[in-house]
Amino acid sequence: MPPKSSAAFAHQPVAKMILREHLAQLESSLEETRGRVLSALDEELASIRQWMESLKDFDTALTVYRPEAETSAEGSEKTPSKFKPSKPSNIVELTAQDFAMTPEPLREPALDPTLEQATMDELNAALAAVFEHMGHKPA
């Protein structure tokens, strides 16, 4: 329940007029904003459609699907016969043989036994020495 002061305020003619003006301004700004949002969405949809149409230059199998209007008797259910037949694709089908193991897999070279037993500090010191030998100064 609103406070008594606001209820009393609403019964005054000047207050009602001010409230109506604010309400009219609010409705006007909401309508204007709604129009801008719808316009922006329409522009985005148009640019997406143009982009999809331009993709046809690169892939002729691509089509932009635009659903046909359904009658209320058909409902929203679609049977496979209502869809357009698929067009040939330029995508190469992969088979299991494409992933078959090579007869001789590549082996990694064996590690130097001294490096294999080295600690992290020893490895970092060796790298620093190599960089110094190459002329790089440590940071």
C-alpha positions in Angstrom: 0.0 0.0 0.0 1.5 3.4 -1.0 2.1 5.9 1.8 -0.7 8.4 2.6 1.4 11.3 1.4 1.8 9.9 -2.1 -1.9 9.0 -2.3 -2.8 12.6 -1.3 -0.3 13.9 -3.8 -2.0 11.9 -6.6 -5.3 13.5 -5.9 -4.0 17.0 -6.7 -4.7 18.2 -10.3 -1.2 19.6 -10.8 0.4 16.4 -9.6 -1.8 14.3 -11.9 -0.8 16.6 -14.8 3.0 16.2 -14.0 2.6 12.4 -13.6 0.8 12.2 -17.0 3.6 14.3 -18.7 6.3 12.0 -17.2 4.3 8.9 -18.2 3.9 10.3 -21.8 7.7 11.1 -22.0 8.5 7.6 -20.7 6.2 5.9 -23.2 7.6 8.1 -26.0 11.2 7.2 -25.1 10.3 3.5 -24.8 8.7 3.5 -28.2 11.7 5.3 -29.8 14.1 2.9 -28.2 12.0 -0.1 -29.3 12.1 1.3 -32.9 15.9 1.8 -32.7 16.4 -1.8 -31.4 14.2 -3.3 -34.1 16.0 -1.2 -36.8 19.4 -2.4 -35.5 18.2 -6.0 -35.5 16.9 -5.6 -39.1 20.2 -4.2 -40.2 22.1 -7.0 -38.6 19.9 -9.7 -40.1 20.3 -8.0 -43.6 24.1 -8.0 -43.2 24.1 -11.6 -42.2 21.9 -12.6 -45.1 24.3 -10.7 -47.5 27.3 -12.4 -45.9 25.6 -15.8 -46.4 24.8 -15.0 -50.0 28.4 -13.9 -50.6 29.6 -17.3 -49.3 28.0 -18.8 -52.3 30.9 -17.5 -54.4 33.2 -19.7 -52.4 31.0 -22.8 -51.9 28.2 -23.3 -54.4 26.7 -26.1 -52.2 25.8 -23.5 -49.6 22.2 -22.1 -49.6 20.5 -19.8 -47.3 17.5 -21.6 -45.8 14.3 -19.5 -45.8 11.4 -21.5 -44.4 8.2 -21.4 -46.3 5.1 -20.2 -44.5 3.2 -23.0 -42.8 -0.5 -23.2 -42.6 -2.0 -23.7 -39.1 -3.3 -27.1 -40.2 0.3 -28.3 -40.8 1.5 -27.2 -37.4 5.1 -27.0 -36.5 5.9 -30.7 -37.2 8.0 -31.2 -40.3 8.5 -34.5 -42.1 11.7 -35.3 -44.0 9.9 -35.0 -47.3 9.3 -31.3 -46.7 13.0 -30.5 -46.6 14.9 -29.7 -49.8 17.2 -32.4 -51.0 20.8 -31.9 -50.0 23.3 -30.7 -52.6 26.7 -32.4 -53.3 29.3 -31.1 -50.9 33.0 -30.3 -51.5 34.0 -31.8 -48.2 36.1 -34.9 -48.5 34.9 -37.8 -46.5 37.4 -39.4 -44.2 37.7 -43.1 -43.7 39.3 -45.2 -41.0 42.2 -45.9 -43.4 43.1 -42.2 -43.3 44.0 -42.7 -39.7 45.8 -46.0 -40.0 49.1 -46.3 -38.1 52.2 -45.9 -40.2 54.3 -49.1 -40.3 57.3 -47.6 -38.6 56.4 -44.8 -36.2 58.9 -42.0 -35.7 61.0 -42.5 -32.6 62.4 -39.7 -30.5 66.1 -39.6 -30.1 67.5 -41.0 -26.8 68.4 -38.4 -24.2 72.0 -37.8 -23.3 72.5 -39.9 -20.0 74.0 -36.9 -18.2 70.9 -34.7 -19.1 68.6 -37.5 -18.1 70.0 -37.5 -14.5 70.3 -33.7 -14.3 68.3 -31.6 -11.8 66.4 -28.5 -12.9 69.0 -26.2 -11.5 71.7 -28.0 -13.5 69.7 -27.8 -16.7 69.0 -24.0 -16.2 72.8 -23.4 -15.5 73.6 -25.3 -18.7 71.2 -23.3 -20.7 72.5 -20.0 -19.3 76.1 -21.1 -20.3 75.0 -21.9 -23.8 73.3 -18.5 -24.2 76.4 -16.7 -22.8 78.5 -18.7 -25.3 76.2 -17.4 -28.1 76.6 -13.9 -26.9 73.3 -13.4 -25.1 73.4 -11.9 -21.6 71.0 -13.3 -19.0 68.1 -11.1 -18.1 
